[in-house]
Amino acid sequence: MRFVALLAWLLAFSAQPAAAELPNKLQLLEQRLATIATENPGEYGIAAMDLGTGRSISFNGNQAFPMASTMKIAVAAAYLAEVDAGRRTLDDQVGASAAGALMDAMIVRSDNRATDLLLATLGGPQPVDQWLRGHGLAGIRVDRTIAQLLAARRDLRDVRDSSTPTAMLGLLRLIDGGSALKPQSRSILLDMMRRCRTGSNRIRGILPPGAMVENKTGTLSGYTGDVGFLTTPTGRRIAVAFFGRGGENRPGVIATAARMIYDAFGAEPAADPTAGLAGAHAALASPADAFSRGDAHLN
């Protein structure tokens, strides 16, 4: 009977939510992120994963949000997979430009025309969506070209061209892990993300010196997103996804959450994941002083 009781206890323990297995500092981080997200007007989805340990946290992690231009990471990955397979090259002429130049413009400057040219040469959004499915990714989908998306009536709850925060982490982990892209293609994509010029008031907003960011932003009227990788000076890599719709301080919330995640997952995290975030809280208190609120379309 004691064995049966012990077995029942072990099974019950193993069935506990993953959060119960997180270190206290990450449980605290999750709670603090939830507080920031709920105290600010709007709806937020946040997810982060330490790519070395696989530990992850989230808030509204399984809620679908528009991807906007963050979907351009999937377009780039799908094209680079074709390059790896020998079916295409970055020197292929697409319109009047080389595919590599278009991809650079798509990721670094969020060029919508470059995106649709690459989609067209791939055969449209469906092959990109199929590439996601082929790698077992669920909760993320690509349905339309950028032109089609922008021409459609704005609906920030449309399931088309959406992703959950945790599904976006799956795509980022796939790219970083080396199973989907060859090392050279992975390096090309990460270099473009490292040079991303849009949305400097989001993930990049208040990170400390020495933090490296590889990201892609997404923007629609009433929506702000930013996804990518944070790397500490010691080499620890963290995949992050931030989506926000509604409210007026979306960039400030994203910047603050990114700093909290960086500190908590970092190689030398403070005992309190929010320690040293005076600047972050000031940004939330006075967003107009620290962040622009412009809603450029789909960048």
Secondary structure by P-SEA (a helix, b strand, c coil): caaaaaaaaaaaaaaccccccccaaaaaaaaaaaaaaaaccbbbbbbbbcccccccccccccbbbbbcccaaaaaaaaaaaaaaacccccccccccccaaaaaaaacccccaaaaaaaaaaaccaaaaaaaaaaaccccccccccaaaaaacccccccccccccaaaaaaaaaaaaacccccaaaaaaaaaaaaacccccccccccccccbbbbbbbbbcccccbbbbbbbcccbbbbbbbbbbcccccaaaaaaaaaaaaaaaacccccccccccaaaaaaaaacccccccccccccc
